[in-house]
Amino acid sequence: MIMQNVQRELSSANYLLTKTYPLVKEEKIFLEVLRHLWEASQDLLRFTVHYTQEKSLITRVPKTRTEKLLLLNSWASGTKNLYFSNDYMRTLKKLYWKLKEVNESKENNIMNFRKGNNYVICKKDYKVEVISYSLLSNLLKESYKLYTFIQRLS
């Protein structure tokens, strides 16, 4: 079920980015792509934690997002995990944190607008988050790389 959700979210993000955006050239589509990537990253993290529990590497599944992130941080910093490589864990951590940061910026913004071919979000602390086609393309590529890896496990 989790893997189907990841597949659906990544397919939707890919379609919006590669088909819809070039056709309509509206940067607000980037926000919807971000939403799909954020959902996929949460499911990737959920799958990783549950799979690890199934293989008896952890005794209980963390309930809160904070607990899951602490576990992810420990794995990404080199704690041995027999089923996921350190590279996989570092990539998942980097992807998850970037999407979390951009998603929170989007939710807590005071202003957002289109600038050239980018979508710009101004946060409450007046820092700017620029969402570009290339940023989303890279995040999508990383997400598919993780999805392909875990698909082999299930």
C-alpha positions in Angstrom: 0.0 0.0 0.0 2.8 2.5 0.9 4.7 1.6 -2.3 1.5 2.2 -4.4 1.1 5.6 -2.7 4.8 6.5 -3.5 4.3 5.4 -7.1 1.1 7.4 -7.5 2.6 10.6 -6.0 5.7 10.4 -8.1 3.8 9.7 -11.2 1.6 12.8 -10.5 4.6 15.0 -9.8 6.3 13.8 -13.0 3.3 14.4 -15.1 2.7 17.9 -13.8 6.4 18.8 -14.2 7.1 17.2 -17.6 3.7 17.5 -19.4 1.4 20.1 -17.7 4.0 22.8 -16.9 5.6 23.0 -20.4 2.1 23.2 -21.9 0.7 26.0 -19.7 3.9 27.7 -18.4 2.3 28.5 -15.0 4.7 28.4 -12.1 2.0 27.8 -9.6 2.0 24.2 -10.8 5.4 24.0 -9.0 3.4 24.1 -5.7 1.4 21.1 -6.6 4.5 19.2 -7.7 6.0 20.0 -4.3 2.9 18.7 -2.6 3.2 15.4 -4.4 6.9 15.1 -3.7 6.4 15.9 0.0 3.7 13.1 0.2 6.1 10.7 -1.5 9.0 11.5 0.8 6.8 10.9 3.8 5.8 7.5 2.5 9.4 6.7 1.6 10.3 7.4 5.2 7.3 5.4 6.5 8.3 2.4 4.3 11.9 2.6 5.4 11.0 2.6 9.1 8.4 -0.2 8.8 10.6 -2.4 6.6 13.4 -2.0 9.2 11.0 -3.1 12.0 9.9 -6.1 10.0 13.5 -7.2 9.7 13.8 -6.9 13.5 16.4 -4.1 13.4 14.2 -1.9 15.6 11.7 -3.0 18.2 9.0 -0.5 17.7 8.0 1.9 15.0 8.3 5.5 16.0 4.9 7.2 16.2 5.7 10.8 15.8 7.4 12.5 12.9 10.1 13.8 15.3 10.9 10.3 16.5 11.1 9.1 12.9 13.4 12.0 12.0 15.7 11.2 14.9 15.9 7.6 13.7 16.6 8.8 10.2 19.3 11.1 11.4 21.0 8.3 13.3 20.9 6.1 10.3 22.1 8.8 7.9 25.0 9.6 10.2 26.4 6.1 9.8 24.6 3.8 12.2 24.7 0.4 10.6 21.5 -0.6 8.8 21.7 -4.0 7.1 18.9 -3.3 4.6 19.6 0.2 3.5 23.0 1.6 2.5 24.4 4.7 4.1 24.0 6.4 0.7 20.3 5.6 0.6 19.8 7.0 4.1 21.8 10.2 3.4 19.8 10.7 0.2 16.5 10.1 1.9 17.5 12.5 4.8 18.6 15.2 2.4 15.5 14.9 0.2 13.2 14.8 3.2 14.7 17.8 4.9 14.7 19.9 1.7 11.1 19.1 1.0 10.2 19.7 4.6 11.9 23.1 4.5 10.2 24.2 1.2 6.9 22.9 2.3 7.0 24.8 5.6 8.1 27.9 3.7 5.1 27.5 1.4 2.7 27.1 4.4 4.2 30.0 6.5 4.8 32.5 3.7 3.8 36.1 3.8 4.0 36.6 0.0 4.6 34.5 -3.1 4.9 35.4 -6.7 6.3 34.4 -10.1 9.7 35.8 -11.1 10.8 34.8 -14.5 10.5 31.0 -14.8 10.6 30.5 -11.0 8.1 30.6 -8.2 9.3 32.7 -5.2 8.1 32.3 -1.6 8.9 35.0 0.9 8.9 33.6 4.4 8.0 35.4 7.7 11.7 36.0 8.4 12.0 37.7 5.0 14.2 34.9 3.6 13.4 33.9 0.1 12.8 30.3 -1.2 13.1 30.1 -5.0 11.4 27.1 -6.5 12.6 26.4 -10.0 12.0 23.7 -12.6 15.6 22.4 -12.2 15.1 22.2 -8.4 11.9 20.2 -8.8 13.5 18.1 -11.5 16.4 17.2 -9.2 14.1 16.4 -6.3 12.0 14.2 -8.5 15.0 12.4 -9.8 16.3 11.7 -6.3 12.8 10.5 -5.2 12.7 8.1 -8.2 16.1 6.8 -7.3 15.0 6.0 -3.7 11.7 4.5 -5.0 13.6 2.2 -7.4 15.9 1.0 -4.7 13.1 0.2 -2.2 11.0 -1.4 -4.9 13.6 -4.1 -5.2 13.2 -4.8 -1.5 9.5 -5.3 -1.6 
